[in-house]
Amino acid sequence: MTIETLDHVNIRTANLKRMVAFYETVLGLRIGPRPGFNFPGAWLYAGDRAVVHLIEVASQPPAPRSPESLTLEHFAFSASGEAAGLDAFSKMLDDRGLPYELAQVPDFGITQVNLCDPDGNHLHVDFSIAAAGP
């Protein structure tokens, strides 16, 4: 067996509608088919793959006590769109008043756009530095 790629991220949330809206409007994912589980939730798709699985819970899971106690620190998406894609994504975040930080990954040619979803989960969207320009 050889692992080839990460299939999806599963997130428990007490804010299902708000989380769906974030992943649809900010990341451009779309809500799609989900098995008939006996609990509420939503699957969000990038193309034909359900990459974010949301499970609705009655109350918000507790936040970790400190960054050192996190069991999952972040998840990431690769993005296309070259320089215009990075610029457009940053502008959209600015227009929505969503805080983010840019970071360069040394030796790998990647610019990360780090942000948090409405529940505070850290994620980043990665753009190629070569595609993004200076």
C-alpha positions, -999 to +999 in steps of 0.1 A: +000+000+000+011+036-008-007+067+005-011+091-025-031+121-011-051+134+017-088+126+011-107+150+034-108+169+067-136+162+092-147+191+115-172+190+143-191+223+146-221+239+164-222+265+137-230+244+106-247+272+085-219+297+092-192+271+084-209+261+052-212+297+041-175+304+049-162+274+029-185+282+000-179+320-002-143+323+010-128+291-005-152+285-034-161+250-023-196+238-031-220+218-009-227+184-025-240+149-019-236+134+015-245+099+027-277+095+047-260+095+081-282+097+112-266+130+123-267+164+106-238+178+086-226+188+052-199+178+027-181+205+007-165+197-026-135+209-046-143+197-081-156+161-077-140+154-043-156+161-009-126+177+009-143+192+040-168+171+060-187+190+086-206+173+114-231+194+134-229+190+172-251+204+199-223+225+215-190+237+202-161+214+210-138+229+236-108+249+224-074+236+232-058+251+263-027+262+244-012+259+209+011+232+223-020+210+232-034+210+197-039+176+181-045+191+146-028+224+141-040+231+105-050+218+071-041+233+037-054+236+001-033+241-030-047+268-053-042+277-089-047+310-106-011+323-106-004+359-095-040+370-102-053+342-081-033+352-051-041+389-055-078+382-060-079+359-030-061+384-008-084+412-020-115+391-013-103+384+022-096+422+027-130+431+014-147+407+039-125+420+067-111+385+073-077+385+089-049+365+073-011+363+071+012+356+042+041+333+047+068+321+024+079+284+026+117+283+022+131+262-006+097+250-019+085+281-039+052+284-020+033+314-006+008+305+021-023+325+029-030+316+065-065+322+079-091+308+103-126+296+096-155+308+118-148+282+145-111+292+147-096+262+127-063+273+111-060+266+074-039+279+046-042+282+009-010+277-010+001+295-042+032+289-062+057+318-057+068+314-093+032+318-104+025+346-078+054+368-089+076+389-066 
